[in-house]
Amino acid sequence: SNPYFIIYISRNDKNMQQIIDNIKFTIDDIDILQLPAWDCLPYDRISPAKEIISKRIECLVDLTTRDKAENSSKKTILITTSNALIQKLPPQHIWEKHIINISVDANLARQELLNFLVYNSYIRSDNAMTAGEFAVRGSIIDIVPYNDGTGYRIDFFGDMVESIKIFDPITQISSKKLNNLTLYPANEIILSQKFIDNFCKKYPHIFGPVNQDDDLYHNIQNGVSSPGMEHWLPLFYDNLSSIYDYIPQDSLIIFDHLASEAINERQMMIDEYYQARIDAYQNGFYNEIIYHPVKPNLLFHNVAEIDDLIAKNNCQKVIF
């Protein structure tokens, strides 16, 4: 197995945090990556918490941008949970195309940055005060990314970045100057026209003619984020990925001794919630808000698929 990359599959979030704390206390020279699961129920009407999405995107971008051609000299351990393991992920290539690097004195069209923020689920407001918001005042664009809650003030001179400053989202007072800034998407769904078109094509193909009261469809059609849209992730992308697509081959995968049991329980819950959504719609009990659930196999892996993916990637599985 790869001596430099380890994945630990914990049974739940509490166990995941305990493992992370133990590693930090006992091992110094190791990179720790954390991939939490969505903190909502299967087929929910709400989206995962912003903090959860931020941690997931930060982890997936890190895995995407590191060099996989050769083993890194720095040992890395990815800590995740059974719930996160069985959930399919956005295709790896989208992160490379939807990260923006901003540098002082570099050419960057102001509209290009605004388009990036809109496509990547940042929300425009009068003042950028909370994570995921941005504000525009003349030549200045204020942004508060999800990953750290820090405010960044970008001042343009024409199509050139004149300055980048940190600002306090509460007081709105700027302070330290920066030379560079990297921004990540704020959601696992990129609302660019290509992915909107994918959704608008697949949704009626799977679920039939679209009702005028279907807020999810019409919001997405207009490029507007919709609560809970993440539960239709497969409709936006041509193909979804697994965590194994993000990691080096020959990685060592360590399963908590109760992780497999947790996976089976989660799969039972997924099937039950899916059927409940189907029954509610067929019987007219959907509280006037239409909910067409995607089939479980489109969004989740089953146990057989997980074992098959481990074998295909020549990973070594250990139960601890």
Order of alpha helices (4+ residues) and beta strands (2+ residues): beta-alpha-beta-alpha-beta-alpha-alpha-beta-alpha-beta-beta-beta-beta-beta-beta-beta-alpha-alpha-beta-alpha-alpha-alpha-beta
